[in-house]
């Protein structure tokens, strides 16, 4: 009899969590997701894979919980008995972390230690994945790899450094199979609308449709290594299938500026970005990160992970998806008016 693997994903309703849930379900896993209690449903990214709790053979199960509630985490882990735990939950917006530094530290930093301690307290022995970030490198010059010193430039980056080191500490102190995935920027049509790439592609769709006339931006010279989120969650899974726990950088190794992303996105819709983009200093960070470019040689060698979609194609994918979404909204509105 084949034993079905169980995975717990914190942050399952986010971009990465939704793609990871899809991947694990396709591999036959039973997937458990942690969601925060809210008066409004915030599960739109996983609605297409949602399974009614009353259905037989249910393999996607959602649980209310929060990384600020350690006792709840202990109870859930003891109940679920997961084989793998993916910690993707965080306050993950870098600019917002300057406005909410304490909350960012509590969820993005201390949330990790609560989850690791809950694993120990519950007496379970899952393989543990910690979502680390290229923002930990901050001001350290590129290219950045697993040996590059950290120099974070935001409360978010600082909190992620704490989570990185506490994950390594629990690996070394308690023999936990705990892995850090240091992921460089990875985007998709499911990226939140306030993140710079999605902010751009949504604006392109709306400008092309005549629904928006201007796009306000901050620093256009920041250089990033942008990849495609579905490929990166495949890398997360591969890390936990390796024989021993290690830390890995996932990146494309390519460098593009925010200005480049603007150009790729607007040109794909037949528009000149310089006619629509305006500067707004409110979108500047108090301390900027100039350039993040990753070296994923270790992941390629040990995990066989190689990214295929690079920034120019990524921008096209996201613009196409936002144009399609806007057209679908319009058709739904027309249908509603006609049937009203």
C-alpha positions as CSV (number, residue, x, y, z in Angstrom):
1,X,0.0,0.0,0.0
2,X,1.4,3.4,-1.0
3,X,1.6,6.0,1.7
4,X,0.4,9.4,0.7
5,X,2.8,12.2,1.6
6,X,1.4,15.1,3.7
7,X,2.5,18.7,3.3
8,X,1.7,21.8,5.3
9,X,2.0,25.1,3.6
10,X,1.8,28.4,5.5
11,X,1.0,31.2,3.2
12,X,-1.0,28.9,0.9
13,X,-3.2,31.8,-0.4
14,X,-0.2,33.7,-1.6
15,X,1.4,33.6,-5.1
16,X,4.0,30.9,-4.2
17,X,1.7,29.0,-1.9
18,X,-1.0,28.6,-4.6
19,X,1.5,27.3,-7.2
20,X,3.1,25.0,-4.6
21,X,-0.2,23.6,-3.7
22,X,-1.0,22.8,-7.3
23,X,2.4,21.2,-7.8
24,X,2.1,19.0,-4.7
25,X,-1.4,17.9,-5.6
26,X,-0.2,16.9,-9.0
27,X,2.4,14.7,-7.3
28,X,-0.3,12.9,-5.2
29,X,0.3,14.8,-1.9
30,X,-2.3,15.5,0.7
31,X,-1.9,19.3,1.1
32,X,-2.8,21.2,4.2
33,X,-2.8,25.0,4.1
34,X,-2.7,27.6,6.9
35,X,-5.1,30.5,6.4
36,X,-5.8,33.5,8.7
37,X,-9.3,34.0,9.9
38,X,-11.0,37.0,8.2
39,X,-14.5,38.3,7.7
40,X,-13.8,38.1,4.0
41,X,-12.6,35.1,2.0
42,X,-9.0,35.7,0.7
43,X,-8.6,32.4,-1.2
44,X,-9.0,33.6,-4.7
45,X,-5.6,32.2,-5.8
46,X,-6.6,28.7,-4.8
47,X,-10.4,28.7,-5.5
48,X,-9.8,26.7,-8.7
49,X,-8.3,23.8,-6.6
50,X,-10.5,24.1,-3.6
51,X,-12.2,20.9,-2.5
52,X,-15.4,20.8,-0.4
53,X,-14.7,19.4,3.1
54,X,-17.7,17.1,2.6
55,X,-16.2,15.4,-0.5
56,X,-14.7,12.0,-0.2
57,X,-11.0,11.7,-1.0
58,X,-10.3,15.3,-0.2
59,X,-6.6,16.1,-0.6
60,X,-6.6,19.9,-0.1
61,X,-7.5,20.8,3.5
62,X,-7.5,24.4,4.9
63,X,-7.0,25.2,8.6
64,X,-7.4,28.5,10.4
65,X,-4.2,29.6,12.1
66,X,-1.5,32.3,12.2
67,X,2.2,32.4,12.7
68,X,1.7,34.7,15.7
69,X,-0.1,31.9,17.6
70,X,2.4,29.3,18.6
71,X,0.0,27.1,20.6
72,X,-2.3,26.8,17.5
73,X,0.7,25.7,15.4
74,X,1.6,23.0,17.9
75,X,-2.0,21.6,17.8
76,X,-2.1,21.6,14.0
77,X,1.2,19.9,13.6
78,X,0.3,17.2,16.0
79,X,-3.0,16.7,14.2
80,X,-1.7,16.8,10.6
81,X,1.6,14.9,11.2
82,X,3.1,16.4,8.0
83,X,6.1,14.9,6.1
84,X,7.0,18.3,4.7
85,X,6.4,21.8,6.0
86,X,6.8,24.9,3.7
87,X,7.0,28.2,5.6
88,X,5.9,30.8,3.0
89,X,3.9,33.0,5.2
90,X,5.2,36.6,5.8
91,X,4.6,40.3,5.5
92,X,6.4,40.2,2.3
93,X,6.2,43.8,0.8
94,X,9.6,45.5,1.2
95,X,8.3,49.0,1.0
96,X,5.5,48.3,3.5
97,X,8.0,46.9,6.0
98,X,9.3,50.4,6.6
99,X,5.8,51.5,7.6
100,X,5.1,48.4,9.7
101,X,8.5,47.3,11.0
102,X,7.3,45.7,14.2
103,X,4.5,43.7,12.5
104,X,7.0,42.6,9.8
105,X,9.5,41.4,12.5
106,X,6.7,39.5,14.3
107,X,5.4,37.6,11.3
108,X,8.4,37.4,9.0
109,X,11.0,36.9,11.7
110,X,9.5,35.5,14.9
111,X,6.9,33.6,13.0
112,X,9.6,31.2,11.8
113,X,10.9,30.5,15.3
114,X,7.3,29.8,16.5
115,X,6.9,27.3,13.7
116,X,10.2,25.6,14.4
117,X,9.5,25.4,18.1
118,X,6.0,24.0,17.3
119,X,7.6,21.3,15.3
120,X,9.8,20.3,18.2
121,X,6.9,20.6,20.7
122,X,4.6,18.5,18.6
123,X,7.1,15.7,18.3
124,X,6.9,15.5,14.5
125,X,9.9,15.2,12.2
126,X,9.0,16.8,8.9
127,X,11.4,18.2,6.3
128,X,11.2,22.0,6.7
129,X,11.5,24.6,4.0
130,X,12.1,28.2,4.9
131,X,11.4,30.9,2.3
132,X,14.4,33.1,2.5
133,X,14.9,36.1,0.2
134,X,17.5,37.8,-2.0
135,X,16.6,41.0,0.0
136,X,18.9,39.6,2.7
137,X,21.9,40.5,0.5
138,X,20.7,44.1,0.2
139,X,23.8,46.3,-0.4
140,X,26.3,43.5,-1.0
141,X,27.4,43.7,-4.6
142,X,26.3,41.1,-7.1
143,X,26.4,38.4,-8.2
144,X,25.1,36.8,-4.9
145,X,25.3,33.1,-4.0
146,X,25.1,30.9,-0.9
147,X,28.4,32.3,0.4
148,X,27.7,36.0,-0.1
149,X,27.5,38.0,3.1
150,X,24.2,39.5,4.1
151,X,23.6,43.3,4.2
152,X,19.9,43.8,4.5
153,X,18.5,47.3,3.7
154,X,14.9,47.0,5.0
155,X,13.0,45.7,8.0
156,X,11.8,42.9,5.8
157,X,15.3,41.9,4.8
158,X,16.5,42.0,8.4
159,X,13.6,39.8,9.5
160,X,14.4,37.3,6.7
161,X,18.0,37.2,7.9
162,X,16.8,36.2,11.4
163,X,14.6,33.5,9.9
164,X,17.5,32.2,7.8
165,X,19.9,31.9,10.8
166,X,17.3,30.4,13.1
167,X,16.5,27.8,10.5
168,X,20.2,26.9,10.2
169,X,20.5,26.9,14.0
170,X,17.7,24.4,14.4
171,X,19.2,22.2,11.7
172,X,22.6,22.2,13.5
173,X,21.3,22.1,17.1
174,X,18.5,19.5,16.8
175,X,19.2,17.6,13.6
176,X,16.1,19.0,11.9
177,X,15.9,18.5,8.1
178,X,15.7,22.3,7.6
179,X,16.5,24.1,4.3
180,X,16.6,27.7,3.3
181,X,15.6,28.6,-0.2
182,X,17.1,32.0,-1.0
183,X,14.9,33.0,-3.8
184,X,15.5,36.0,-6.0
185,X,12.5,37.9,-7.4
186,X,10.0,35.6,-9.0
187,X,6.7,36.9,-10.4
188,X,3.6,35.7,-12.2
189,X,0.0,36.8,-13.0
190,X,-0.8,35.9,-9.3
191,X,1.6,38.4,-7.9
192,X,-0.1,40.9,-5.6
193,X,-1.2,44.1,-7.3
194,X,0.9,46.4,-5.1
195,X,4.2,44.7,-6.1
196,X,6.1,46.6,-8.8
197,X,5.9,44.0,-11.6
198,X,2.2,43.4,-11.3
199,X,1.5,47.1,-10.7
200,X,3.1,47.7,-14.1
201,X,1.4,44.9,-16.0
202,X,-2.1,45.8,-14.6
203,X,-1.5,49.4,-15.5
204,X,-0.5,48.4,-19.1
205,X,-3.8,46.5,-19.4
206,X,-5.9,49.3,-18.1
207,X,-4.1,52.0,-20.2
208,X,-4.5,49.9,-23.3
209,X,-8.2,49.6,-22.5
210,X,-8.6,53.3,-22.0
211,X,-9.3,52.9,-18.2
212,X,-6.1,54.6,-16.9
213,X,-4.0,57.4,-18.2
214,X,-0.9,57.5,-15.9
215,X,1.3,55.2,-13.8
216,X,3.2,56.6,-10.9
217,X,6.5,54.9,-10.1
218,X,9.5,55.3,-7.8
219,X,13.1,54.2,-8.5
220,X,13.3,53.0,-12.1
221,X,17.1,52.2,-11.9
222,X,16.9,49.3,-9.4
223,X,18.2,46.2,-11.0
224,X,16.6,42.8,-10.3
225,X,16.9,39.2,-11.3
226,X,13.2,38.3,-12.1
227,X,12.1,34.7,-12.7
228,X,8.8,32.8,-13.1
229,X,7.1,31.7,-9.8
230,X,5.9,28.3,-11.0
231,X,9.5,27.3,-11.8
232,X,10.7,28.5,-8.4
233,X,8.2,26.4,-6.4
234,X,9.5,23.4,-8.3
235,X,12.9,24.3,-6.9
236,X,11.4,24.5,-3.3
237,X,10.1,20.9,-3.7
238,X,13.4,19.6,-5.0
239,X,15.2,21.0,-2.0
240,X,13.2,18.8,0.3
241,X,13.8,15.7,-1.8
242,X,17.6,16.0,-1.6
243,X,19.5,13.5,0.6
244,X,20.6,16.2,3.1
245,X,19.4,19.6,4.1
246,X,21.3,22.5,2.6
247,X,20.7,26.1,1.6
248,X,20.2,27.1,-2.0
249,X,19.9,30.2,-4.2
250,X,17.3,30.2,-6.9
251,X,17.8,32.8,-9.6
252,X,18.0,33.3,-13.4
253,X,21.4,35.0,-13.3
254,X,20.1,37.8,-15.5
255,X,19.9,41.5,-14.7
256,X,17.2,43.9,-15.7
257,X,16.1,47.3,-14.4
258,X,12.6,48.4,-13.4
259,X,12.8,50.7,-16.5
260,X,13.5,47.5,-18.6
261,X,10.4,45.8,-17.2
262,X,8.4,48.9,-18.0
263,X,9.6,48.9,-21.6
264,X,9.0,45.1,-22.1
265,X,5.5,45.4,-20.7
266,X,4.4,48.6,-22.5
267,X,5.9,47.5,-25.8
268,X,4.1,44.2,-25.7
269,X,0.9,46.1,-25.7
270,X,2.1,48.5,-28.5
271,X,2.6,51.4,-26.1
272,X,5.5,53.8,-25.3
273,X,6.0,53.7,-21.6
274,X,7.6,57.2,-21.4
275,X,4.2,58.7,-22.4
276,X,2.5,57.3,-19.3
277,X,4.9,56.9,-16.4
278,X,5.3,59.6,-13.8
279,X,7.6,59.9,-10.8
280,X,6.3,59.8,-7.2
281,X,8.8,60.0,-4.4
282,X,6.4,58.2,-2.0
283,X,7.3,55.0,-3.7
284,X,11.0,55.4,-2.8
285,X,12.4,53.3,0.0
286,X,14.3,55.0,2.8
287,X,17.3,52.8,2.0
288,X,17.4,51.3,-1.5
289,X,18.8,48.1,-2.8
290,X,20.5,48.9,-6.1
291,X,21.2,45.5,-7.6
292,X,20.3,41.8,-6.9
293,X,21.6,39.2,-9.4
294,X,21.7,35.6,-8.3
295,X,24.1,32.7,-9.0
296,X,22.1,29.5,-8.8
297,X,25.0,27.2,-9.8
298,X,24.6,25.0,-6.7
299,X,20.9,24.4,-7.3
300,X,21.6,23.5,-10.9
301,X,24.3,21.1,-9.9
302,X,22.7,19.4,-6.9
303,X,19.0,19.7,-7.7
304,X,19.0,19.8,-11.5
305,X,17.0,23.0,-11.3
306,X,17.3,25.4,-14.3
307,X,15.0,28.3,-15.0
308,X,13.6,28.6,-18.5
309,X,11.5,31.9,-18.5
310,X,13.5,35.1,-18.3
311,X,12.3,38.7,-17.7
312,X,11.3,39.7,-21.2
313,X,9.0,36.7,-21.6
314,X,7.8,37.0,-18.0
315,X,6.6,40.6,-18.7
316,X,4.7,39.4,-21.7
317,X,3.0,36.5,-19.8
318,X,1.9,38.9,-17.1
319,X,0.6,41.6,-19.5
320,X,-1.3,39.0,-21.5
321,X,-2.9,37.7,-18.3
322,X,-3.9,41.1,-17.1
323,X,-5.4,42.1,-20.4
324,X,-7.4,38.8,-20.4
325,X,-8.5,39.4,-16.9
326,X,-9.7,42.9,-17.7
327,X,-11.6,41.6,-20.8
328,X,-13.2,38.9,-18.6
329,X,-14.3,41.6,-16.1
330,X,-15.9,43.6,-18.9
331,X,-17.8,40.6,-20.3
332,X,-19.1,39.7,-16.8
333,X,-20.3,43.3,-16.4
334,X,-22.1,43.3,-19.7
335,X,-23.7,39.9,-18.9
336,X,-24.8,41.3,-15.5
337,X,-26.4,44.3,-17.2
338,X,-28.1,42.3,-19.9
339,X,-29.6,39.8,-17.4
340,X,-30.5,42.3,-14.8
